[in-house]
Amino acid sequence: MLGATPFLLTSKCHPIISLYPSTISSNLIKNPFSVSVSRSLPNKNFKITGTKQEQAPDLDPHGHGNKIPDDENGGKEVDFGWLPAFPHVLTASMSNFLFGYHIGVMNGPIVSIAKELGFEGNSFLEGLVVSIFIGGAFIGSISCGYLLDKLGCRRTFQLDTIPLVLGAIVSAQAHSLDEILFGRFLVGLGIGVNTVLVPIYISEVAPTNFRGFLGTFSQIGTCLGIIVSLFLAIPSEYDPHWWRIILYLASAPGIALALGMQFAVDSPRWLCKAGRVDDARGVIRNLWGPSKVDQTIEEIQSVIRNDGADLDSSWLDLFDDPHFRVASIGGSLFILQQLAGINGVLYFSSLTFQDVGITSSALASLFVGLTNFAGALCASYLMDKQGRQVLLIGSYLGMAMSMFVTAGAISFPVDLEISSNLSILGTIMYIFSFAVGAGPVTGLIIPELSSSRTRGKIMGFSFSVHWVFNFLVGLFFLELVEKFGLGPVYAGFGGVSLLAAAFAYYFTVETKGRSLEEIEMSLRNR
């Protein structure tokens, strides 16, 4: 989900939130090798292992992912095991489409809104209209864990469409500052819940071997939402009242989400914890195949017996290991993600594009959105092949290199044309690198490492940390640029990216190809 999507800023220096039959192959058989993959933390206790009986199928003994066997003619057979879960994942990803839409929808029209509602020229109020979204998102993220525990994913999705739809309509009909602020707060509240809920839902309904592939659809949905909103916002440059139309349109995906979730499945993990084991069996049979039912139900119930049900979880549980360790990793990943500078790079990207002749800010933002979308597509292909940890490390290394190239071009301009070209190259590389790993992996690996009992609480805490640092970076970024210059600040972003790569190497573990129950049992039996 843009992994926690960053925000852009207005020209007046105010934050703007921006930015699957199961298997078609009779030859896909279980790998006879036992698998053991681990990455130790400094205390040498945090690792993940699998046995022959526990290990997900089709993994090679070196953990390089799923192998697609040759058919009788020597060609590669394609595994469509993701297909039954795809409609449900697609429906959930509509939440991220809304997220992206509301990120991009305020980029241009904020000037027209300020003029029509009577606070034009007041930089504080313009910033407040935008930043109140973050306040609502923070509260939504904190509250999501409780709602998820009590209602399950489906009902929480449907309940969450109320502030999303209502907020869009109130914003579109606003005739005063108070009304637009209330509408934006409601939208932020709904988005805060969804940013926590979507990765949890996808991780719990997706087949183990395709959890990474399907997990990237949240990021893809966010990118598409941004792109669509930027297209629809173009007439706002000529029609001062167009902002009302595009805000009204924001209510349509929310209504579609509420209706779509009526036909979607609930998480089999939550169904088991709620005592609806027969319903859970039906979901697993339909989405993962009949052969997975008994083993999966046994693993889920084993976890529930040992760790308790999520329906009874408390925030105090986060102070116990391994929950505390996972929550610390989740919060740290989001802090590093934000301090690596995605907000600042996106803000100055329009100026960078102007240096190479792209003077339209809307066109520059659209180009950034397409680069982000291309990176998300690459992530969907690589997530279950290379693994989460490899993508995360590689992403931050790519971001660091991009920042150092851009900082060098800005601080030591030998030739104006060469410097401009290096700046645009560095910016594109940075955004693409972020979209391949730091964006989607961060939101996916946290629910994978979290226990069933505390998954909602850990995700809520992690995303709340994200929103706080999202706001702080946007608040102080321009002051740092004015004091130290853009080149040194970009170099600082590169340094933080290197630190994030090191953190991912030492403190995260590889989760691809392992069920959530395998991961949880391994962490509990450290």
N, C-alpha and C positions, 0 to 999 in steps of 0.2 A: 504494500500500500504506500507506495512511495515511502514505504516502510516507516511510516510516520512521515507523512508528506510535509515538506517544508512550506514556508510562505514567502511570497514576494512582497515588495514594498512599493508604495506609490511614489510618484515623482516628488511628492512633498515629504518623503522620508517617513512614511508610516507603514506599519506592518499590514500586509494583506495575505491572508491564508492562501498559499498557492502550491503554489507550486508552481459420463462420461458413462444380451449375453455378455458377460464379464470378460472372458478371454477368448479371442478367436484364434486358437492354436491348440491342437491336441498334443503337441510336443513340448509344451511349457511344463516341465516337471520340476520337482523340488531338487535343489542342489544337494548332492550327497555330502558335501563338505560341511564341517562345523566351522563357525565363524567366530572370531574374537577380535573386536575392534575397540581400542581404548585410547583415551587421551587423559593423562593425569593432570590434576591441578597441583599446585605447589604442595598440598598436603598429601598428595599421592592417593587420595581416597575417592576422587570423583571420576568414575569411569563407567563405560557402558560395555557390557559383554553379552554375547548370545551363544546359546548352545545349539546343537543339531536339532533338538526338538523344538526350541523356541524360535529359531531363526526364520525370518521371512524367506520365501522361495526365490530362486533364481539369482541369488547373490554369489559372486565368485569368492574364493577364499581370501582374496586380498582386499575385499571391500570396495571394488571398483564399480559396483552398481549391478544392475540387472542385465543379464545376457539374453539376447533374443536368439533362439536356436535356429539353425538352418533347416529349411524344409527339404523334402526329398530331392528337389531340383537344385539344391545348393543356394537358393535365395534366402533372404531373411524374412521370417514370419513376423507380422506386426501384432503386438499385444494391445488389445483395446480394453484392458481391464478397467480403465478409467471412465469408460463411456457411461455405465449406469449411474455413476455419481455426478456426472457432468451437469445435468440439468439442475440439480440441487445446488451445486457449487456456483453455477451461473446465476441462479436466482439470488443467492446470498451476495454475490459480487455486485449486484445492482446497488447495494448499499455503498460500495466504494465508488461506483459511478456517480452517485449523489455527492459523495465526499469531494471527488474531483470537480464536479460541476459547481459546487458552492465555493471551491477554491478559486476557480477561474472566473466565476460570474461577477465578482466585484472588482476585477482588475481594472476595467475601463470605466464602467458606469459610476464609480464613486464620485466623480466630479459632477456628473449630472444630478445624482442624488443629493449631494450637498447643496447644489444650486437651487433645486426645487423645494427642498425641505428647510432652507433658510439658514444653513450653517456653512455656506461657502466661504473659504478663506480662513476658517477656524481649524488649524491643523490638529489641535488636540481632539476635537469632536470627530473629525474625519478618521483619525487613528482609532478613536473609541468605537466607532461603528464597525470597524474591521476587527479590532482586537477583542471585542466582547465575545466573538465567536470562540476564541480560545478559552475564555472563562467558562462558557457553557460546556465545551468539550472536556475540560478538566473535571467538572462535576459529573458529566455523563460517564467518563471512564471509571471514576471511583465507584459509582453506583451500579455499574454493569455486573460486577461479580455477584452481588446480592440477587439481582433480577435473574441472572443466569442460573444460579443455584436453585431458586424457587420455581421458576417458570419453564426452564429449558430454553433451548435456542429459538425454536419456532415462535413460541409465544412472545419471547423477548423481542425478536425481530418485528413482529406485528405491533406490539405495544410501542416500540420505538418509532414507528412510522407516524405516530400522532404528533410529536413535536416537529418532525421533519416536514410533514405536510402543512401543519398549522403555521409553523414558522415561515415557510415559503409564502403562504397566502397573506399572513400579517405583514411581512416585509413588502410584498407587491402592492398592498393596499395602503401602505403607510403614508400619512399626511403630516406626520410630525417626527421629531427626533426620537421621542420616547417610543413610538410605535416601531420604527425601524430598529432601534436597539433591542426591543423585546423580541421582535421577529428573528433577528440575528442570533440572540441568545438561545432561543428555542432550537434553531437549526444546529447551533454548536452543541447543545445538549444531546440531540439525536445523533450527531456525528460522533461524539465522544463515546456513546454506547456502541455504535457500529464498528468503530476502529478496534475495539476490544473483542467484539462478538464474532466478526467475520473470520479472523484467523483461527479462533477456537473451533467454530463450527466446521470449517473446511478440514482442519487437522483431525477432527473426530469422525467425520463421515467419509473421508477419502480413503481408498485402499492404501495399505502401507507403502507399496512400491511406487505409487503415483502421488503420494502426499505432497511432495515438493512441486511437481508439475502443476497440480491443481491449486496448490497454495499460492502460486504466482498470479492467479486470476484476480486476486484482490488488488495487486499492483496494476495489472492491466486495466481493470475497471476504473481505477483512479485516473490513470493516464487518459483513457477514452473520455472520461467525464470532463477533464480539463480541456481537451482538444475540442469537444463539442461546445462547451461553454464559450471558448474563445471564438469559434466560428459564429455562434449565435450573437455574441456581443459586438460584432463588427458594426451593425447598423446603429449602435449607440453613439457612434462618433458623429452621426448626422441627425438622429432623432433623440431629442433630450428626454423623451418619455419611454424609450424602448426598454429601459431597465425594469419597468413594471412587467412587461411581457415576458422577459426571460426569467424573472423571479416567479411569475405564475407557472411557467413551464416546469420549474423545479419541483412542483408538487406532483407531477405525473409519475415520475419514477418511484416516488414514495408509495403512491396508491398501487402501482404495479407490484411493488415489493410485498405489500400486505396481502394482495391477492395470490401472488406466486407462492408465498410461504404457506398458504392454506393447503397446497398440494405437495409441498416439500416434506422430507422426512425429518424426524428429530434425531439427535445424536444417540446412537445405541449405548454409549457410555452413560449418558444422563438417564435414559430409559431404564437401564439396569439399576441405577442408584435410586430411582423412583419406584422400584419394585415392578416395573412393567417388562419383565424378562421376555415374555412371548412377543411383545412388540419389537423388542431389541433383536430377537432372532429373525423376525421378518425383515427388518431393515438390513441386517448383515447378509441374509440370504439374497435379497434383491440387489444390493449394491456390490458385495464382495464375492458372492457365489456360495452355493450350498456347502462346499468343502470347508469353508472358513467358520461356519456357525459354531460348532461345538467347542473348538479350540479357543475361539475369540471370547465366547461367553464364559468359558472356564477362567481365562486370564482376567477378564474384567471383574468377575466375582471374587477371584483371589485377591485382586487389588483392593476391592471394597472391604473384604473381610479384614485385611491387614491395616488399611489406612483410614477406614471410615468413609462415609458417604459425603459427597460434595454438598448435599442438601443441609448438612449440619456444620459446615465449615465456618471458621471465624477468622477475623483479621489477625488475631493473636497467633493463629497457626503459622503465620509467616515468620515468626521468631524461632521456630523449631527447624532443625536440619532434617532433610535437605532443602526444605522450602525456603529458608532464609538465604541459602547460598544461590538458589535459582533466582529468587527475587532480586538479589544483589547483582547478579549477572545481567538480568533483564534491564534493571534500571541503569546500570553502567553502559550497556550497549546503546541505549537510547541517548544517554548523555554524550557519549563519544560521537554518535551519529550527528547530533545537532552541533556539537563543538567543531566537527570537521568542516563546517561552513557551508552546507548546502543552501541555506537561506541567503547568505551573502553573495554566493556565486550566481544564484538565480537573479538576485537584484541587479547586479552589475552586468549580467549577460546582455541586456538590451543595449547598454553602452558599448560593449565589446562588438556586438553585431553592427552597430552604427559605424564603427571604424572600417568595416569591410563593405560598406555601402547599403546595409539593410537599415533604413531609417525608420520604418514603421515598427512601433513597439508591439503592436498586435502580431505582426508577421514574425518578429523576433521571438515572442512568447510561443507562437505556434511552432516554430522551428525547434525550440527547446522541448515542447511537449512531444513532438515527433521523435526526437532523440531519446527522450525518456521512454516512450512507447517501444522503440526498437530495442532498448536495453532490457525492458521487461519481457519481451518476446524471447530474447536470448536466455534470460534467466529461467524461463519456463522450460526450455530445452535442456539446460545444463543442470538444473537443480537436483534431479534424481540420478544424474550421470556422474557429475563431479562431486556432489555433496555440498552441504551447507557451509561447513567450515572452510573448505577450499575457496568457494565463491566469496565468502566474507573476507577472507584474508586477501585474495586477489583483487577484490573490489577496492579495499582501502589502499592497497599498494598502488593501484591504478589512479586513485584519487590523489594520493600523495605526489606521484610523479607529475600528474597534470597540474597540480597547484605549483609545484616547483618550476615547471616550464613556464607557466603563466606569470608567476612572480618574477622570474628572471627576465622575461620579455618586457614587463612593466618597469622594473627597477633599472635595467641596463639596456636601454634601447639603442642598438647599434644602427639599425636602419628602420625607418618608420613603417615601411611596408612589411618587412620581415617580422617586426615586433607585433604588428597587427595580426598577421597570419598565425604567429605562434600563440597569441592570446586567444584567437578564435578556436584554434586547434586544442589548446589546453582546456578551454571551457567545454567544448563538445566531448572531449575525452573524460572530463570530470563527471559531467552529467550522465554519460553512458555508463561509466564505471559504477557510479552510485546506483543506477537503475538495475545493474546486473547483480549486485550483491548487497551492499549496505542498506538499500531500500527494502527489497522483498525478504531477504533472509532474516533480518532483525525481527520482523513481525511473525515469522514462521517458526524460528528455532525456540523462542521462549515458550509457547504452548507445548511444543514437543518435549522440552525438558521439565515442564511443570507436572506435578502430580495431579491425578484426577480430582483429588479432594480440594486442592487449592488453585487449580488452573485459572478459574475466573478471577480470584483475588490477585494472583501474581500478575496476570495480564492487566488488570485494572490499575495496579500500582505502577507497573512499568510504563503504561501509556500516560498516566498522570505525570510521571517524571518527564516524559517526552514533551507534554504540552507546556510544562513549566519552563524547560530549557528552550523550547521553540520560541516562547515569548521573550525570554531573557536575551537570546542571541539577536533577535530582531530589534530589541530595545537598545542594545549597546553597540551593535555592529557599526553604525555610521559614525558614532563617536570615536571608535577605535580607528576607523579609516581616516577621520579628520586629524587625529592625534599622531598616528604612526605612518599613514600612507597606505595605499591599497596593496602595494607589493609586499611589504612586511606582514600585513594581515593575511594575505594569501599564503605566504610562506608559513605562517603560524597554523593555518588550516592544514597545510601539508604535514607539519609536524604532528598535529593531533591525529591525522589519518594514519601515520606510521605507528603511533601509540595504539590506535584502535586495531591495527593489523596484529600487533604484538599481543594485545589483550585477547583477540579472537583465537590466536594460536595457543596461548597458555590456559585460557579459562573457558573455552567452549569445547564441546565434543561433537563428533560426527553422529548424526541421528538418521541418516538416510537408510532405508531398507529395514528399519526396525519398528515394530508396533509401539504405540504409546505405552502399553502395559509392560513390554520388555524393558523399555527405557526406565520406567518408574521403578520396576522391581530391581533393576541394576543399581539405581541410585540409592534405594532404600537399604539394599544389602551390601553397602560399600564396605 
